[in-house]
Amino acid sequence: SGRGSKDAAAAVLCFPQREKGVSMEEYIARWPEAICGWEIRDLAVQDGGTMGSYPASRVTWMTGGNEDTRHWDALMVFTDLYTYFYGFNMNADYAGELDDLREDVFSQLELVFPEE
């Protein structure tokens, strides 16, 4: 279970683009629960700038409780066809110790599309 450890995991996922009539807030909010499969709390969405010419959002949330509390931190990039998600999930007690690592990884991410 990782109790009391600094365990962390990263995930790269791709989602279909937002449907017409669905607000950006609703669209972003649906993915954390789908990704982790648990009830989420403390969902926060911030402007993530851009990646290339595409807008991005930084999304954080918490799951679990007590020693099993997990901190999730993700960058979501919204392209014309898909939303790309790069996220970390870690023991909440050690999330602060991993801030520099997450920031370093997020700052080096690039979207590279294959030549057609």
N, C-alpha and C positions, 0 to 999 in steps of 0.2 A: 504493500500500500504506500510505501514511501514516507511513512510517518516520521517526522523529525528529521528528514533528510532534505538536501537541497535539490532533489530531483526536479528536472525540467524536461519538457518536450517541445518540439517545434512541429508545425504542420503547415503544409502548402495545399490550398484547396482552390477549386474554381467553381463558381456558381453561375446560373443563368442570369442575364441582365434583369433589371427591375421591370415589372409589368406596368403597363399604363394604368393610372388610377391609384397606384400604391405610392405613398409618400416615401421620401428617402429615409426618414426616421423609422417608419414601419419596416421598410426593406432591410435596413441594417439590424434592427432589433430582432428579426426572426432568426438570424443565423447563429448567434451565440448558443441559444438553447438547442438548436439542431446539431451544432458541432459537438457540444460536450454531453448532451443527453441528460443533463440535470437542470434543476431549477436554478436560474441565475438571479443575481442581485447586484446592485450598485453599477448598473450599466452606464457607461459614460462614453460619449462620442465627441471627438475633437477634430478640427480640421487637420488633415494630415499633409496638406500642401498638394504637390503634384508629383507624379512619376512620369517622366516624359511629358506628354501633353494631357495626361489623364488625371482627373481629380482623385484624391485619396482621403480616407478618414482613418484616424487612430481610434480604436475601440478597446475599452477595457471592461472587465466584469469579474465577479467573484462567484465561486460555487462552493458547496460543501459547508462544513462547520467545524469548529474546534480545531483539533490538530490536523483534520483532513481538509481544511480550507485551502482552495486553490485560487490563485490570481491568474487571470488570462489577459494578455496584451496582444493586440493584433493590428496590422496595417491592412486596410481594404482599399484596393485600387479599382476604379470603375471605368472599364473600357467600353467601346461601342457594343461589343457582343457579350462580354462576360465581366464578372467581378472576381478579382483575384484576392485571395486571403492568405496572408502569411502571419502566423500567430504562434505565440508561446504560451504554455500553461505550466505553472510552477507552484510549489509549496508557498503559500502566502507569507509565511514567516521569513522566507529568504528572498522575496521578490525584490526588495531594495538592493540586495547584494548583487543582483543580476541586471540592474538598470543599465550599467555601462555596456554590458554584452548585448542586450537587446537594442540599445540605441546604435551601437556599432553595426549590428546586422542590418537593421532597418535602413541605415544611411547608405549601405552598400548594395541594396537590392536594385535590380534593373528588370524591366520588362523587355524580353527579347522574343520577337516573333520570327518564326521560320520563314525563309524566303519561299515564295510560291513559284 
